[in-house]
């Protein structure tokens, strides 16, 4: 198995390399720090099974890289890896040919779930995008109080005074001007 990892951050690149080597010790890993490098590597490495592609690269976007990948090799398994939770961006990359969109904030297990699906040629759709697609299909008529909050949870009921949704702690949203507490004692440190 051969996997191309594309990310401009050395720490992410090395972290993904180590994670993949731990799970797939016999895999060949090819690394690139720019979109141009990734595109150039497709020709000499025609046997790449999977690409983990950062969306935000210094030279071109992941969307542009996906389009170029499709031109060079139509059936390439690509997972876009990004810190963005924008569902429109997720949908764009999947529409452009990516098999999935992995959030950098996802767990390692979730990333490997996406990798396994992509290696089989199946799509991985993150929960954020699934919720967005559900919302779009329903015409935006989702009652978040009953769909996403457990029954009886005080966070599911609106605040009695303002009739606005409560925050995750079940309290009414803060509506004042924050003032930093005054320092009572001065310290030389």
C-alpha positions in Angstrom: 0.0 0.0 0.0 1.2 3.5 -0.8 -0.2 6.7 0.8 0.6 10.3 -0.1 0.4 12.8 2.7 0.1 16.4 1.7 0.4 19.1 4.4 2.4 22.3 4.8 2.8 22.0 8.6 5.8 19.7 9.5 4.2 18.7 12.8 1.0 17.5 11.1 2.9 15.8 8.3 5.1 13.9 10.7 2.2 13.1 13.1 0.2 11.6 10.2 3.3 9.7 9.0 3.8 8.2 12.4 0.1 7.3 12.9 -0.1 5.6 9.5 3.2 3.7 10.0 1.9 2.5 13.4 -1.3 1.1 11.8 0.2 0.1 8.4 3.8 -0.8 9.1 4.4 -2.1 5.5 2.9 0.9 3.8 5.1 3.2 1.7 4.5 6.8 2.6 5.2 9.7 0.3 5.2 13.2 1.7 4.6 16.6 0.1 4.4 20.1 1.6 2.7 21.9 -1.3 -0.1 21.2 -3.8 2.4 21.5 -6.7 4.7 18.8 -5.1 1.7 16.5 -4.6 0.6 16.9 -8.3 4.2 16.3 -9.4 4.4 13.1 -7.3 1.4 11.5 -9.0 3.4 10.7 -12.2 6.3 8.8 -10.7 4.0 7.2 -8.1 1.1 5.9 -10.2 0.5 3.2 -7.6 -0.6 5.5 -4.8 -3.6 4.0 -3.1 -4.7 7.0 -1.0 -4.0 10.7 -0.5 -4.5 12.6 2.7 -4.7 16.2 1.4 -4.7 19.3 3.6 -7.2 21.8 2.2 -5.2 25.0 3.0 -1.8 24.8 1.3 0.6 27.7 0.7 0.5 27.5 -3.1 -3.0 26.3 -4.1 -6.1 25.1 -2.4 -7.0 21.5 -1.8 -9.9 22.0 -4.2 -7.6 23.0 -7.0 -5.3 20.0 -6.2 -8.4 17.7 -6.3 -9.3 19.0 -9.8 -5.7 18.5 -11.0 -5.6 15.0 -9.4 -8.8 14.2 -11.4 -7.2 15.3 -14.6 -4.0 13.2 -14.0 -5.7 10.2 -12.4 -9.4 9.9 -12.3 -10.0 7.2 -9.8 -7.6 8.3 -7.0 -8.8 7.9 -3.4 -8.5 11.2 -1.6 -9.4 12.3 1.9 -9.3 16.0 2.5 -7.9 16.9 6.0 -8.8 20.3 7.4 -9.4 22.3 10.5 -12.4 23.9 8.8 -15.9 22.8 9.9 -17.6 24.7 7.1 -20.1 22.3 5.6 -20.1 24.1 2.2 -16.3 23.5 1.9 -16.8 19.9 2.9 -19.5 19.5 0.2 -17.4 21.2 -2.4 -14.4 18.9 -1.9 -16.6 15.8 -2.0 -18.3 17.1 -5.2 -14.8 17.6 -6.7 -13.9 14.0 -6.1 -12.7 13.5 -2.6 -14.0 10.4 -0.9 -14.2 12.2 2.4 -13.4 15.1 4.7 -11.5 14.5 7.9 -11.4 17.2 10.6 -8.1 17.8 12.2 -10.1 18.0 15.5 -11.4 14.4 14.9 -10.2 11.5 17.0 -7.5 9.2 15.6 -10.1 6.4 15.5 -12.3 8.5 13.4 -9.5 9.3 11.0 -8.7 5.6 10.6 -12.4 4.9 10.0 -12.2 7.4 7.1 -9.0 5.9 5.8 -10.4 2.3 5.9 -13.5 3.4 4.0 -11.5 5.4 1.4 -9.1 2.4 0.8 -12.2 0.3 0.0 -13.5 3.1 -2.3 -16.3 4.1 0.0 -17.2 7.6 1.1 -16.7 9.0 4.5 -19.1 11.8 5.4 -18.3 13.6 8.6 -21.2 14.2 11.1 -21.1 18.0 10.6 -21.8 17.5 6.9 -24.5 14.9 7.5 -26.3 17.3 9.8 -26.0 20.1 7.3 -27.3 17.8 4.5 -30.2 16.8 6.7 -31.0 20.4 7.4 -30.9 21.2 3.7 -33.2 18.3 2.8 -35.7 19.3 5.4 -35.8 22.9 4.2 -34.3 24.1 7.4 -37.3 22.8 9.5 -35.4 20.9 12.1 -36.5 21.4 15.7 -33.2 21.4 17.4 -34.8 21.2 20.9 -36.2 17.8 20.2 -33.6 16.5 17.6 -30.3 17.4 19.3 -31.2 17.7 23.0 -32.2 14.9 25.3 -35.8 15.0 26.5 -36.2 16.9 29.7 -32.8 18.6 29.5 -33.1 22.2 30.7 -30.9 23.2 27.8 -33.7 22.1 25.5 -36.2 24.5 27.0 -35.9 28.2 26.2 -35.1 30.7 28.9 -38.3 31.8 30.6 -37.4 35.5 30.6 -36.2 35.9 27.1 -37.6 32.9 25.3 -34.1 32.3 23.8 -32.3 29.0 23.7 -30.2 28.2 26.7 -26.5 27.5 26.4 -25.0 24.0 26.8 -24.9 24.4 30.6 -28.6 25.0 30.7 -28.3 28.6 31.7 -29.5 31.7 29.9 -27.1 33.4 27.6 -25.0 36.2 29.0 -26.4 39.6 28.0 -24.1 42.1 29.8 -20.8 43.8 29.2 -17.9 41.8 30.6 -15.8 43.8 33.0 -12.4 42.4 34.1 -12.3 42.0 37.9 -10.2 44.5 39.6 -6.9 43.3 41.1 -7.1 43.5 44.9 -3.5 43.0 45.8 -0.5 44.1 43.9 2.3 41.5 43.5 5.9 42.0 42.4 5.6 38.8 40.4 
